[in-house]
Amino acid sequence: MELFRELMQIVGPDNVSADAAVRERFGRTTAPHGTTPLGVVYPTTREQVQQIVRIAARFSVPLFPVSRGKNWGYGDACAPRDGNVIVDLSRMNRIIEINAALAYAVIEPGVSQGQLKDHIDREGLPLMFDATGAGPDASIVGNAIERGSGHTPYGDHFATSCNYEVVLPDGSLMQTGFGAYPGAQAQHVYKWGIGPTLDGLFSQSNFGIVTRMTLWLMPKPESFAMFIVALRTRDSVGPFFEVIRRLRMAGTVRSTLHCFNRGRLLAAATRFPWDRASGRQALEVENTELYRELCDRYALPEWAATGSLSGTRGEVKAAARAIRSVLGTVPGLERVVVVSERTLSLGQQIARLLTPVAPGLSFIKRLESVQLGMALLKGHPSYHSLKGAHWRARTQPSQTGDPIDSQSGLAWICPILPMTAAAVQEVSALAEAAFHEYGFEYQATITAINERALIAVLSISFDHASADERERAQRCQSLLLDKLLDRGYVPYRGPASVLQLVWPRAPEYWQFLSSLKRHVDPAGVVAPGRYLPG
Amino acid sequence: MELFRELMQIVGPDNVSADAAVRERFGRTTAPHGTTPLGVVYPTTREQVQQIVRIAARFSVPLFPVSRGKNWGYGDACAPRDGNVIVDLSRMNRIIEINAALAYAVIEPGVSQGQLKDHIDREGLPLMFDATGAGPDASIVGNAIERGSGHTPYGDHFATSCNYEVVLPDGSLMQTGFGAYPGAQAQHVYKWGIGPTLDGLFSQSNFGIVTRMTLWLMPKPESFAMFIVALRTRDSVGPFFEVIRRLRMAGTVRSTLHCFNRGRLLAAATRFPWDRASGRQALEVENTELYRELCDRYALPEWAATGSLSGTRGEVKAAARAIRSVLGTVPGLERVVVVSERTLSLGQQIARLLTPVAPGLSFIKRLESVQLGMALLKGHPSYHSLKGAHWRARTQPSQTGDPIDSQSGLAWICPILPMTAAAVQEVSALAEAAFHEYGFEYQATITAINERALIAVLSISFDHASADERERAQRCQSLLLDKLLDRGYVPYRGPASVLQLVWPRAPEYWQFLSSLKRHVDPAGVVAPGRYLPG
């Protein structure tokens, strides 16, 4: 095909493929349904991306850019429709600059979480960054322009990145913020620039292909502690977040905080007991005894939350005191444990401290799990955090934990809620009913993303090898999403299947954006149907 | 004129004026040169704004929206060109909602800082908001869409506002973020929404008229303290900000922090001694002895900085300890004083504490000045903070302190710097040389707006009644701006006279925006020339 011959001239023959095997590999997905691309091209420079865009326009072939393609639960590397050429940016993986004093890194989309971590370690830099739970292989840039979230005070990845370099649909190059000005001294340290500020237009969008950005890092704190909260009763999660809101607003808790329900904790601890249950109903509905047995074995509370504190030793101590005192008022509170790095190194103390949180686990298991949890809170990406993604898979997870390899099905719905007990309880009840209606275990992670808002990640975990489960997952996702939208809970992110239900709810907003899109990309070259209708 | 007759039919005859006196009043400015409008219209509802936009398009008359028109130093209420109809939104001044639990207010553009403060006090709400130094009469919405800054942890007003209601140039209405979805539960608590996020497009822009927004408030802290830092030597400001960067990155200091040079402190303390100096040169150049005498009289250090700490009593104590210890390493440090609210109430202690900072002031004066400073850090707008704006005016300031009334000239240049000693010293040296070249006292306020960036507000204070001073101020502003741009220091904000020098420095960025503008506003109805060329 002439298109691929021209692409080969730009990037070299090894960096283009339209092989059936490659096309099939890129068509794999954790979502109920995927799409198959026309082929894949792997640029290594922004100039190549510019040329690819111009060629695609000439051939009227749509492009679908992916950073490293690990967008699990939200559509993976699949374009909204068949027949796109995937622009895989994983070979654009340069760490252009790290400034230790101002604490930022300039990186390309192919830079993975593990790569940046290794680089920082190798150079002995006194820095950390905010990692997601998507493991070492996931892209940092991809997550930031998807507006994903992590685990530290820099948990809002869109807010803590700036200076986007973008290839526009006409093939021209643009930089946002002060990066637009050659030699601008503040381009890496200030997001908005002067005049209309455009980072937002290029996030969750198809207005261009982001080929570089500045990511803000954090100096390693003098003192660091992790806190773990276990809640004994289901209803306590609402009041818990009322208290967290006060602690976040007061600045006592500044890290992104995650709260996991029992179903989510169980999926992280083990996998679905296919030998003892059919999976046609949620385990907690089909076999309550077995479910209770498993929860007891892993000593799972109804909800468990993790967050972190950092500062001087005196500041961390004062914050720990404040947290203990305020959380003590939450009804159904089982235990608050604050684990400092120092504490963690003293194995005996740990055993004593953690027994009340997870008495059923062996000491080694508990220590390992806390250490890994703390690592993520400190910005160390880990394959461990992907463990929960394989719940209903019948295939053994691979070493990298890529859920696609184990045919794990993941359909995530992620509404934003105001941080109130009423909203948490309403969304949780709606989600549990929908999950049970379609025969899935109710799994939820509720994240305090700022001082007053929560992201509820409602995870449908299904067996992707089963057509029946794929179908049920798809229907469950659509039904729950519609119910949530009816009640005013809008997701913050999603694949085309989610957006299709979102668009009709705000016609003016999407008409305005569609009109801009037609103006900027009249030929529809960049990712048609990605976030925007059309 | 038919245009005004139609406008009167929409808003009523009392809410339209094309009188010479009114046009002249709106043409007044603190900038070297102003423009004269065709007339003024005062809508009271968004529907009226929509109709005004449609009428203006029919008559091909450009509109220039102002919230309350107090954009001193950056062009006031003046359109870039003569002949606009000012859309004065000051009568759209409803506080639509305040949510005490989630700590936000939904407000219209006419709501002033004083009005919101009074409302919160009257209702006895346990809340505060971040005020600018522009006094009680300035608009909150206007400052937020100009991306202005304040004094608390919510000092970035663009970052802490969301859910903008916008009248587009075609007269249609749009809401950003989740506000686009009727009944969206998280519309007031989460900024980005889903899909491309558009707040940035409507800030510092002419893509629409913002008629409502959500502003995030803060719960009143359990404990609050102000810290004041006095620096003895000129060169110490660079190392000072190296330390502040560490304190901000560590989260010890979370408030916006302001650092004033001696010239700026002097302008806040008194006015230009016209009886003893000509003003043709900077006072510190023309009459060094007089200058030293004045600085001694008010006991002014070379630089003074103020910031705040909040949290539990234990947290504030721990932070104060950390600050004292780290600031102790700054060469040329004169004194760090941490004043808690409790301390402040004990007059005697104050006298003792503050004597080393400002020994020359009477006790009463010092107490008053600290109390007012602390009020602003706690979000209480005050006429007092406008005092420094009248430096070279020969007319006595009015009670509201509006610098236009006293014919005060203000031309501000506000580059963003990375928070490093080198950048602070370079910008300060460039600015001082330019100010002195054109015969003005060097006045600077340097603000830590986030963990790694500074805004330097370089204030040319001149006598607006003097044609010679207006001319020199204009030339000084242009010359300094060009020098700063040559060195990569780009301003974060400005009137058309500033933007004209900025546009040629980033042609791709502004071409992209101009192209969007032509698409969204083909008739050029909304504020042509405002931030965008054309």
Interface residues (C-beta under 8 A of the other chain):
Chain A: A101 L102 A103 Y104 R147 P153 F158 A159 L168 S172 L173 M174 Q175 T176 F178 A180 Y181 P182 G183 A184 Q185 A186 H188 V189 Y190 W192 G193 I194 G195 P196 T197 L198 D199 G200 L201 F202 S203 Q204 S205 F207 W216 M218 P219 P221 E222 R245 R246 M249 A250 G251 T252 R254 S310 G311 T312 G314 E315 K317 A318 A319 R321 A322 P415 I416 L417 P418 M419 T420 A423 I449 N450 E451 R452 A453 L485 R487 G488 Y489 V490 P491 Y492 R493 G494 L499 V502 R505 A506 E508 Y509 W510 F512 L513 S515 L516 H519 V520 Y531 L532
Chain B: A101 L102 A103 Y104 R147 P153 F158 A159 L168 S172 L173 M174 Q175 T176 F178 A180 Y181 P182 G183 A184 Q185 A186 H188 V189 Y190 W192 G193 I194 G195 P196 T197 L198 D199 G200 L201 F202 S203 Q204 S205 F207 W216 M218 P219 P221 E222 R245 R246 M249 A250 G251 T252 R254 S310 G311 T312 G314 E315 K317 A318 A319 R321 A322 P415 I416 L417 P418 M419 T420 A423 I449 N450 E451 R452 A453 L485 R487 G488 Y489 V490 P491 Y492 R493 G494 L499 V502 R505 A506 E508 Y509 W510 F512 L513 S515 L516 H519 V520 Y531 L532
